[in-house]
Amino acid sequence: MSQSSLNRRLTQLFGILLGIGIAVWLLRGFGLITFIPGGIIWLLLLGAIAVGILGYVQKTWWRF
């Protein structure tokens, strides 16, 4: 897998995790899905941040 392909996949994963995390957070705030614990939402958002940082590091620092 080339570097640009990996970076594109990491960027897509970042967007998906962030989008799902925000959507679940908003729907839970409106009271539509109250059965999802807050820890799951935090895991989604923190996972998105971790993937975003990994994508940035992969793009700028790894020179393979």
Helices and strands as residue ranges (DSSP letters): H 3-29, H 38-60
